């Protein structure tokens, strides 16, 4: 049993040289990380979808306006309230204020 112990101790001496080779490996690993960074440019495909979202807002707003008109009684009062909260709506929906104003006006035209 005692003799086997010394051989295991001998391998540890070769290990110190092995730790030095690993440092060179990290640099090669860094370049692989750079290729993933080019992948983010794939994000531009998302900008095209935004045009499509412009249409949907008008439909939900139409339903909301219809319900609000039933409650309020007049289209003008509902539109005035929505226009007053345009900035809040743009923040909640993540849409530009111009788009929300356009959608509100379009929806009001449908209701009138």
C-alpha positions as a printed Julia matrix, in Angstrom:
112×3 Matrix{Float64}:
   0.0    0.0     0.0
   2.75   2.52    0.91
   4.52   2.24   -2.49
   1.42   3.28   -4.5
   1.23   6.58   -2.59
   4.56   7.93   -3.91
   3.54   7.56   -7.6
   0.43   9.77   -7.12
   2.7   12.43   -5.64
   4.87  12.4    -8.75
   1.98  13.46  -11.09
   1.41  16.69   -9.1
   4.86  17.91  -10.22
   3.85  17.73  -13.94
   0.62  19.65  -13.05
   2.4   22.97  -12.34
   3.48  23.21  -16.0
  -0.11  22.45  -17.11
  -1.58  25.49  -15.27
   0.57  27.77  -17.43
  -0.93  26.45  -20.73
  -4.52  27.28  -19.64
  -3.8   31.05  -19.57
  -3.16  31.03  -23.35
  -6.59  29.4   -23.78
  -8.52  32.37  -22.32
  -7.36  34.73  -25.1
  -8.71  32.35  -27.8
 -11.98  32.16  -25.84
 -12.31  35.96  -26.02
 -12.45  36.04  -29.85
 -15.36  33.56  -29.84
 -17.18  36.06  -27.59
 -16.73  38.78  -30.22
 -18.66  36.82  -32.91
 -21.74  36.76  -30.63
 -21.53  40.57  -30.47
 -22.07  40.79  -34.25
 -25.29  38.84  -33.65
 -26.9   41.87  -31.88
 -26.97  43.65  -35.26
 -29.68  41.11  -36.01
 -31.86  43.36  -33.83
 -32.55  45.66  -36.83
 -35.09  43.11  -38.11
 -37.26  44.24  -35.2
 -37.67  47.82  -36.49
 -39.71  46.57  -39.47
 -42.34  45.0   -37.14
 -43.12  48.36  -35.47
 -45.02  49.53  -38.56
 -47.47  46.66  -38.08
 -48.17  47.55  -34.4
 -49.39  50.95  -35.58
 -52.57  49.35  -36.93
 -53.54  47.27  -33.86
 -53.67  50.22  -31.4
 -56.59  51.75  -33.3
 -58.71  48.62  -32.83
 -58.29  48.36  -29.04
 -58.78  52.12  -28.8
 -61.98  51.8   -30.83
 -63.34  49.24  -28.4
 -62.23  51.33  -25.43
 -63.74  54.46  -26.94
 -66.99  52.66  -27.69
 -67.25  51.49  -24.09
 -66.26  54.91  -22.76
 -68.85  56.62  -24.95
 -71.51  54.3   -23.57
 -70.45  55.33  -20.08
 -69.75  59.01  -20.73
 -72.48  59.64  -23.24
 -70.52  61.89  -25.62
 -67.63  61.14  -27.94
 -66.04  64.54  -27.34
 -65.7   64.08  -23.58
 -64.03  60.71  -24.07
 -61.66  61.98  -26.77
 -60.73  65.0   -24.67
 -59.91  62.73  -21.75
 -57.82  60.39  -23.91
 -55.96  63.3   -25.47
 -55.3   64.65  -21.98
 -53.65  61.34  -21.07
 -51.76  60.94  -24.36
 -48.36  60.97  -22.65
 -49.46  58.37  -20.1
 -50.86  56.16  -22.86
 -47.67  56.51  -24.92
 -45.63  55.4   -21.9
 -47.92  52.47  -21.11
 -48.19  51.29  -24.71
 -44.62  52.17  -25.63
 -45.84  54.15  -28.63
 -45.05  57.7   -29.76
 -47.59  60.32  -28.73
 -48.27  61.25  -32.37
 -49.33  57.66  -33.07
 -51.71  57.64  -30.11
 -53.26  60.98  -31.12
 -53.71  59.62  -34.65
 -55.3   56.43  -33.31
 -57.64  58.4   -31.03
 -58.71  60.66  -33.89
 -59.2   57.68  -36.21
 -61.23  55.85  -33.58
 -63.32  58.96  -32.9
 -64.02  59.29  -36.63
 -65.29  55.7   -36.65
 -67.57  56.37  -33.67
 -68.93  59.59  -35.13
